[in-house]
Amino acid sequence: MLGQDSQHRNFRQTVLSIGGTVVVTSVAIAGLILGLRELGSLQGMELAAFDWLMRSRPDEGIDNRFLIVGVDDTDIQTRKEYPIEDGTMAQLLTKLAEHEPRVIGIDILRDVKQGTATGRTDLMQILSANENIAAVCVVSKADSPGIAAAPGIPEDRVGVADFPVDAGGTVRQGMIISIPKASKLPKPSEHICNIADPENQLPSLSFQMVVRYLAAQGIEPELTKSGELQFNSTVLKRLTPKSGGYHKIDTSDYQILLNYRSGKNAVKQVSLSDVLANKVDPALIKDKIVMIGYTAQIVKDTFYTPYSAGSADSQKMPGVVVHAQNASQILSAVLNKRPLFWYWNELQEGLWVFAWSLVGGFLAWRIRKPWLLILGGGVAIAILLGTNYIIFIHAGWIPLVPPVLSLFGSAVAVILIDRYAATIVKTVKGFLKINIDIDEDKKNQEVAAITESNYFLELQQKAKDLRGRDELENLPITTIPVVNNLETNNFLPDTIITQPANTEPIEIDYLQQVRDKRNQLNSQETVLPQNQNNNLEITTTPTTIEEPDELEYLADLQRRSKKLKENK
């Protein structure tokens, strides 16, 4: 029975220890980490972790539904054209149309005439006549009036060239729908891409490719009850300001996370010269999505991606390839069930962070040996990384950096509280004592400076002189009549008989003079009881009274002054 009671008490003490140290500390650390995350302080680290996980995934290879006709550096140097002229663009579109692509997307701005008037006319005729061609424009922003699409292209076949770029220039999001913003600059001309109206919702070039490609298969976009777009059962989950590791992003447009296929081999690429020279297999074009754009480095139409940090060369991806990656992820989700990115809500993320904070605190509380604690922490981190990696492969973006920080933070905090709290308190007290001693010395030095000043010494001397004169004038005299049969035991014990004398005044210090003066003012006269036979009358000196509290400070000043003089 006693053993059971002892076990019960030990179990209760263990639970209280865990609750009082581990749980409370874990809650505090998790709250701190989540608070920093809410402020956006961890966004940079979380995006870096996202990029690392993206680069760590297996390469999914080429999406054979796409072909990119790139205008590279060789094309520009060979043809001596930059930008590519309207006549050359018309020839390219004619060649491609011969092989019956399902849809063609032009990621080259053509609002201004390039080349001859004949070439311009030919291009406009092809753009207006071919229903499978879409061309880009640039929407207006606060600092830009926008750029119109090529003349001749109908408004329903205009796609937005813009896509969201994170701080640092990295593209992690794909654009679906964009709305032009009001510009502070004057408009050279009004067009669909610079009309700032909430109802003027323009599809991106990649979304134009998706809609037209799926329309041929009888799949149309629909709106969900939440206002999101979906194809069949595939919902394009719109980004919010706090999606995944984001906490400070502009989500005024319809944007989704970009689930890249590959860093370098996402789609098949050929050159402009190859198409014009009939060197491209028609099977690569027939019933495919063909996208035309600059791939030349000189054009600067390239962007950083999550793959950039792991590349020694070709760190940037051409814009036309980014558009193709965005279109590919949507088509793969609709037709191949390849998942789009998903993420938890804030409550789920908070519980996840707290759970790992609890793990770190429990390991630190349970394991006493440092090398075992390091080993246990390493295993916990490995499990966390492995879990995140597996979930990321399946397109789940859950917190990684906050759990790591909370795990380490809780472990360190529990160690400090559970094992070194007394040492820390002692150290702090010692530090405070040092400060108090330092302040006391400083105070003594200031007091010494005051008591040793000439002004203070003069006051002290004047008081001494005045007290000496008062002592001579007010010296009490006791009259002793002649008495018969005088017995000494009739006097009160405290009575002091003074005799007039021509004695010199005794030199005493200032404090003694103040004390005597104070006693004289506050004392009461003591009178002996009269004896019927002796008729003795005695006047006594004032009884000594304890020094008043007001004099303590002056006494303390003198003591400190003397002490400092002795130390010198």
C-alpha positions in Angstrom: 0.0 0.0 0.0 2.8 2.4 0.9 4.5 1.5 -2.4 1.4 2.3 -4.4 1.1 5.7 -2.6 4.7 6.4 -3.3 4.3 5.6 -7.0 1.1 7.7 -7.1 3.0 10.7 -5.6 5.9 10.2 -7.9 3.6 10.1 -10.9 1.8 13.2 -9.7 5.1 15.0 -9.2 6.2 14.0 -12.7 3.0 15.2 -14.3 3.2 18.5 -12.4 6.9 18.9 -13.4 6.0 18.3 -17.1 3.0 20.6 -16.9 4.9 23.3 -15.0 8.1 23.3 -17.0 7.6 21.6 -20.4 4.1 22.5 -21.3 4.2 26.1 -20.1 7.5 26.7 -21.7 6.4 25.1 -25.0 3.3 27.2 -25.1 5.3 30.4 -24.5 7.9 29.6 -27.1 5.3 28.5 -29.7 3.4 31.7 -29.0 6.5 33.8 -29.6 7.4 32.0 -32.8 3.8 32.3 -34.1 3.8 36.0 -33.2 6.9 36.6 -35.2 5.4 34.6 -38.1 2.3 36.7 -37.9 4.4 39.9 -38.2 6.0 38.5 -41.4 9.5 38.2 -39.7 9.9 34.6 -40.8 8.5 34.9 -44.4 12.0 35.2 -46.0 13.2 32.0 -44.2 10.0 30.1 -45.1 10.2 31.1 -48.7 13.8 30.0 -48.8 12.7 26.6 -47.3 10.0 26.4 -50.0 12.6 26.9 -52.7 14.9 24.3 -51.1 12.0 21.7 -51.0 11.1 22.6 -54.7 14.7 21.9 -55.8 14.8 18.7 -53.8 11.8 17.1 -55.5 12.3 14.7 -58.4 12.2 16.2 -61.9 8.9 15.4 -63.5 10.2 15.8 -67.0 8.6 17.3 -70.1 4.9 18.0 -70.6 4.4 16.9 -74.2 1.3 19.0 -74.6 3.5 22.1 -75.0 6.0 23.4 -77.5 7.9 26.7 -77.1 9.2 28.5 -80.1 11.9 30.6 -78.7 13.6 33.6 -80.3 17.1 33.1 -79.0 20.4 35.0 -79.4 21.3 33.1 -82.6 18.0 34.1 -84.2 18.5 37.7 -83.4 22.1 37.7 -84.6 21.4 35.7 -87.7 18.4 37.7 -88.9 19.7 41.0 -87.6 16.3 41.7 -86.1 15.5 43.0 -82.6 12.7 43.2 -81.9 11.5 40.6 -84.4 9.7 42.3 -87.3 6.0 42.0 -88.0 6.7 40.2 -91.3 8.8 37.6 -89.6 6.1 37.0 -87.0 3.5 36.6 -89.8 5.7 34.0 -91.5 6.1 32.1 -88.3 2.4 32.0 -87.5 1.6 30.8 -91.1 4.1 27.9 -90.7 2.7 26.9 -87.4 -0.9 27.1 -88.6 -0.1 24.6 -91.4 0.5 21.9 -88.7 -2.8 22.6 -86.9 -1.8 23.4 -83.3 -4.7 23.5 -80.8 -3.8 27.0 -79.6 -1.0 29.5 -80.1 0.1 32.0 -77.5 2.3 35.0 -78.4 4.3 36.3 -75.5 5.8 39.2 -77.5 4.3 42.7 -77.3 3.3 44.1 -80.7 1.6 47.4 -80.0 4.1 49.3 -82.1 4.8 48.5 -85.7 8.1 46.7 -86.4 9.4 46.5 -89.9 7.6 47.3 -93.1 3.9 48.3 -93.5 3.3 45.1 -95.6 4.5 42.9 -92.8 2.3 44.8 -90.3 -0.8 44.3 -92.5 -0.1 40.6 -92.9 0.3 40.1 -89.2 -3.0 42.0 -88.4 -4.9 39.8 -90.9 -3.5 36.6 -89.4 -4.3 37.7 -85.8 -7.9 38.6 -86.6 -8.6 35.6 -88.8 -7.2 32.7 -86.6 -9.4 32.0 -83.7 -6.7 29.8 -82.0 -4.3 32.7 -81.4 -4.0 34.7 -78.2 -1.6 37.6 -77.7 -0.4 39.5 -74.6 -0.8 42.9 -73.2 0.5 44.6 -70.0 -2.0 45.9 -67.5 -1.8 49.4 -66.1 -0.4 49.9 -62.6 0.2 53.0 -60.4 3.6 53.7 -62.1 2.7 52.4 -65.6 -0.1 53.2 -68.1 -0.1 49.7 -69.5 0.7 48.3 -73.0 -1.9 47.4 -75.5 -2.1 44.0 -77.3 -1.3 43.7 -81.0 -3.8 45.5 -83.3 -6.2 43.1 -84.9 -6.5 40.7 -82.0 -10.0 40.6 -80.5 -10.4 41.5 -76.8 -11.6 38.0 -75.9 -8.2 36.6 -77.1 -6.1 39.0 -75.1 -4.0 37.5 -72.3 -2.1 39.3 -69.5 1.7 39.0 -69.7 2.2 39.9 -66.0 2.7 37.4 -63.2 3.4 38.0 -59.5 7.0 38.4 -58.4 8.0 38.0 -54.8 10.5 40.3 -53.0 13.9 39.5 -54.4 12.6 38.8 -57.9 11.6 35.2 -57.5 8.4 33.9 -59.2 6.5 31.4 -57.0 3.0 32.2 -58.1 1.0 31.8 -61.2 -1.5 34.5 -62.5 -5.1 33.5 -63.3 -7.1 36.7 -63.5 -5.8 40.3 -63.3 -7.5 43.7 -63.0 -5.8 46.9 -64.3 -5.0 49.4 -61.7 -5.4 53.2 -61.9 -2.2 54.8 -63.2 -0.7 58.1 -62.0 0.7 58.6 -65.5 -1.3 59.9 -68.5 -2.7 57.2 -70.9 -1.3 57.5 -74.4 -4.4 55.6 -75.5 -7.2 53.8 -73.9 -7.4 50.0 -74.3 -8.8 47.0 -72.5 -5.6 46.6 -70.5 -5.6 50.0 -68.8 -9.3 50.4 -67.9 -9.3 50.4 -64.1 -12.7 48.8 -63.4 -13.3 45.9 -61.0 -15.5 44.3 -63.7 -12.6 44.4 -66.2 -11.1 41.0 -65.3 -8.6 39.8 -67.8 -7.2 36.3 -68.0 -3.5 35.7 -68.0 -1.9 34.3 -71.1 -1.4 30.9 -69.5 -5.0 30.7 -68.4 -6.1 31.6 -72.0 -4.1 28.6 -73.1 -5.7 26.3 -70.6 -9.3 27.5 -71.3 -8.9 27.1 -75.1 -7.2 23.8 -74.8 -9.8 22.3 -72.5 -12.7 23.8 -74.4 -11.8 21.4 -77.3 -12.4 18.5 -74.9 -15.7 20.0 -73.6 -14.4 21.1 -70.2 -15.4 24.6 -69.3 -14.5 26.7 -66.2 -17.1 27.1 -63.4 -17.4 29.2 -60.3 -17.6 27.6 -56.8 -19.7 29.1 -54.0 -16.6 30.7 -52.6 -15.9 32.5 -55.9 -13.0 30.3 -57.0 -12.6 28.7 -60.5 -12.8 25.0 -61.1 -12.6 22.6 -64.0 -14.6 19.5 -63.2 -13.6 18.6 -59.7 -10.3 20.6 -59.8 -10.5 23.8 -57.9 -7.9 26.6 -58.4 -7.3 27.5 -54.8 -6.8 31.2 -54.7 -3.9 32.6 -52.6 -4.7 34.7 -49.6 -2.3 37.1 -47.7 -1.6 34.3 -45.2 -1.4 31.2 -47.4 1.4 28.8 -46.5 4.5 30.7 -45.5 3.2 34.0 -47.0 2.2 36.8 -44.6 2.9 40.0 -46.5 1.7 39.7 -50.2 -0.7 41.5 -52.4 -3.5 39.2 -53.4 -5.7 41.7 -55.2 -5.5 39.6 -58.3 -6.5 35.9 -58.7 -3.2 34.0 -58.0 -2.3 30.5 -57.2 1.0 28.8 -56.1 3.1 27.7 -59.0 3.8 23.9 -58.9 6.8 23.8 -61.2 7.5 20.6 -63.2 11.2 21.0 -63.7 13.9 23.6 -63.6 15.2 23.1 -67.2 13.1 20.3 -68.9 9.5 21.3 -68.3 8.6 21.8 -72.0 10.1 21.1 -75.4 11.8 24.1 -77.0 12.7 24.9 -80.6 14.1 28.0 -82.2 12.4 30.5 -84.6 15.0 29.6 -87.3 14.2 25.9 -87.0 10.5 26.4 -87.6 11.0 28.7 -90.6 13.5 26.2 -92.0 11.0 23.3 -91.6 13.3 21.5 -89.2 10.6 20.8 -86.6 8.7 17.6 -86.5 5.0 18.4 -87.3 4.0 16.0 -84.6 5.5 18.4 -82.0 3.0 21.0 -83.2 -0.2 19.2 -84.1 -2.9 19.5 -81.5 -0.4 21.1 -79.1 -0.2 24.4 -77.2 2.5 26.4 -79.0 3.9 29.4 -77.2 6.1 32.0 -78.9 8.5 34.2 -76.9 12.0 35.5 -76.3 14.5 33.1 -74.8 17.5 35.2 -75.6 19.5 36.5 -72.6 19.9 39.9 -74.3 16.2 40.6 -74.0 16.1 40.5 -70.2 12.7 38.7 -70.3 13.9 36.2 -67.7 13.0 35.7 -64.0 14.4 34.0 -60.9 12.6 30.9 -59.8 13.0 28.5 -56.8 15.6 26.6 -58.9 17.8 29.6 -59.3 19.7 29.2 -56.0 20.8 25.7 -57.0 22.1 26.6 -60.5 25.6 27.6 -61.3 24.5 28.9 -64.7 21.3 29.8 -66.4 19.8 30.9 -63.1 16.9 32.7 -64.7 13.9 31.2 -66.6 12.5 32.9 -69.7 9.1 34.4 -69.1 7.4 32.3 -71.8 8.6 29.1 -70.0 7.1 30.4 -66.8 3.8 30.9 -68.6 4.0 27.4 -69.9 4.8 26.0 -66.4 1.7 27.7 -65.0 -0.6 26.4 -67.8 1.0 22.9 -67.5 0.2 22.6 -63.7 -3.5 23.4 -64.3 -3.8 21.0 -67.3 -2.0 18.3 -65.3 -4.3 18.8 -62.4 -7.5 18.6 -64.5 -6.4 15.8 -66.9 -3.8 13.8 -65.0 -4.9 14.4 -61.3 -1.5 15.9 -60.5 -2.3 17.9 -57.4 -2.1 21.7 -57.1 -0.5 23.2 -54.0 -2.5 23.1 -50.8 -1.8 24.4 -47.3 -3.3 24.4 -43.8 -5.4 27.0 -42.1 -3.9 29.1 -39.3 -5.3 26.9 -36.5 -3.7 23.7 -38.0 -0.4 25.5 -38.5 -0.5 26.7 -34.9 -1.1 23.2 -33.5 1.7 21.9 -35.7 4.2 24.4 -34.4 3.1 23.8 -30.8 3.5 20.1 -31.1 7.1 20.4 -32.2 7.7 22.9 -29.4 6.4 20.3 -27.0 8.7 17.7 -28.5 11.8 19.9 -28.0 10.8 20.8 -24.4 10.1 17.1 -23.5 13.5 15.9 -24.9 15.3 18.6 -22.9 13.4 17.7 -19.7 13.8 13.9 -20.1 17.4 13.6 -21.4 20.1 14.8 -19.1 23.2 13.8 -21.0 24.2 16.5 -23.5 25.4 14.1 -26.2 22.1 12.1 -26.0 20.1 15.3 -26.1 22.0 16.4 -29.2 21.3 13.0 -30.8 17.6 13.1 -29.8 17.3 16.6 -31.2 18.9 15.5 -34.5 16.5 12.6 -34.8 13.5 14.9 -34.2 14.7 17.3 -36.8 15.2 14.5 -39.3 11.7 13.3 -38.7 10.4 16.8 -39.1 12.3 17.4 -42.4 11.3 13.9 -43.7 7.6 14.6 -42.9 7.7 18.0 -44.6 9.5 16.6 -47.7 7.0 13.7 -48.2 4.0 16.1 -47.8 5.7 18.6 -50.2 6.1 15.9 -52.9 2.3 15.6 -52.7 2.0 19.4 -53.1 1.4 20.2 -49.5 3.1 23.3 -48.1 3.1 23.1 -44.3 5.4 25.1 -41.9 9.0 23.9 -41.6 11.0 26.9 -40.2 8.6 27.7 -37.3 8.6 24.1 -36.0 12.4 23.9 -36.1 12.7 27.2 -34.3 10.2 26.3 -31.7 11.8 22.9 -31.1 15.2 24.4 -30.5 13.7 27.3 -28.5 11.8 25.1 -26.1 14.7 22.8 -25.6 17.0 25.6 -24.6 14.4 27.3 -22.4 13.6 24.1 -20.5 17.3 23.4 -20.0 17.8 26.9 -18.6 14.8 26.7 -16.3 15.1 23.1 -15.2 18.8 23.0 -14.5 20.3 26.4 -14.4 17.6 28.6 -12.9 19.3 28.8 -9.5 22.6 29.6 -11.1 21.1 32.3 -13.2 19.3 33.8 -10.2 22.5 33.8 -8.2 24.4 35.4 -11.0 21.8 38.1 -11.4 21.8 38.8 -7.7 25.6 39.0 -7.7 25.4 41.4 -10.5 22.9 43.6 -8.8 25.0 43.5 -5.6 28.0 44.7 -7.5 25.9 47.6 -8.8 24.7 48.4 -5.3 28.2 48.4 -3.9 29.4 50.6 -6.8 26.5 53.0 -6.1 27.3 53.1 -2.3 31.0 54.0 -3.0 29.9 56.7 -5.3 27.5 58.1 -2.6 30.4 58.0 0.0 32.6 60.0 -2.4 29.9 62.6 -2.9 29.4 62.9 0.9 33.1 63.3 1.4 33.3 66.0 -1.2 30.5 67.9 0.7 31.9 67.5 4.2 35.4 68.5 3.1 34.3 71.6 1.3 35.4 75.0 2.7 31.8 76.1 3.0 30.8 73.2 5.2 33.9 73.6 7.4 33.2 77.3 7.9 29.6 76.5 9.0 30.9 73.9 11.4 33.4 76.3 12.9 30.8 79.1 13.3 28.4 76.8 15.0 31.1 75.7 17.4 32.0 79.3 18.3 28.4 80.2 18.9 27.8 77.2 21.0 30.8 78.0 23.2 29.6 81.5 24.0 26.1 80.2 24.8 27.6 77.6 27.1 29.4 80.4 29.1 26.3 82.6 29.4 23.8 79.9 30.3 26.0 77.8 32.6 23.6 76.8 35.5 24.6 77.6 39.2 23.3 75.6 42.1 22.8 77.2 45.6 23.4 75.0 48.5 22.0 76.4 51.8 23.6 75.4 55.2 22.0 72.3 56.4 22.4 70.5 59.7 22.7 66.7 59.9 22.9 66.4 56.1 22.8 62.9 54.9 23.9 62.0 51.5 21.4 59.4 51.0 18.6 62.0 50.9 19.7 63.0 47.4 18.1 61.5 44.3 20.4 59.1 42.5 20.3 61.2 39.3 20.9 64.5 41.0 24.2 66.2 40.0 25.3 69.1 42.2 27.2 71.8 40.4 29.3 74.4 42.1 30.1 77.8 40.7 33.6 77.8 39.6 35.8 80.0 37.5 36.6 77.0 35.3 37.3 77.4 31.6 34.6 76.1 29.2 35.3 72.6 27.9 35.9 72.4 24.2 33.6 69.8 22.6 32.8 69.0 19.0 29.9 70.3 17.0 27.7 67.3 17.3 28.0 67.3 21.1 27.1 71.0 21.3 24.0 70.4 19.2 23.0 67.4 21.3 23.5 69.4 24.6 21.5 72.3 23.3 18.7 69.9 22.3 18.7 68.2 25.6 18.5 71.5 27.5 15.5 72.6 25.5 13.6 69.4 25.9 14.5 68.4 29.5 12.4 68.9 32.6 13.8 70.3 35.8 14.3 67.7 38.5 13.5 68.9 42.1 14.3 67.0 45.2 11.5 66.5 47.7 11.6 68.8 50.7 12.6 67.5 54.0 10.8 68.9 57.0 13.9 69.1 59.1 16.5 70.1 56.6 14.7 72.5 54.2 17.2 71.7 51.5 16.7 73.3 48.0 18.8 72.0 45.2 18.8 73.0 41.5 20.0 70.3 39.1 21.5 70.3 35.7 19.4 69.0 32.8 19.1 65.2 32.5 20.8 63.8 29.5 18.4 62.9 26.8 18.9 60.4 24.0 20.1 62.0 20.7 17.3 62.9 18.3 16.8 61.2 15.0 17.4 64.4 13.2 21.1 64.3 14.2 21.7 60.8 12.8 22.3 62.0 9.3 24.9 64.6 10.4 26.6 62.0 12.5 26.7 59.6 9.5 28.2 62.3 7.4 31.1 62.8 9.8 31.7 59.1 10.2 31.9 58.6 6.5 34.2 61.6 6.1 36.6 60.3 8.8 36.5 56.8 7.3 37.5 58.2 3.9 40.3 60.3 5.4 41.6 57.2 7.2 41.5 55.2 3.9 43.5 57.9 2.2 
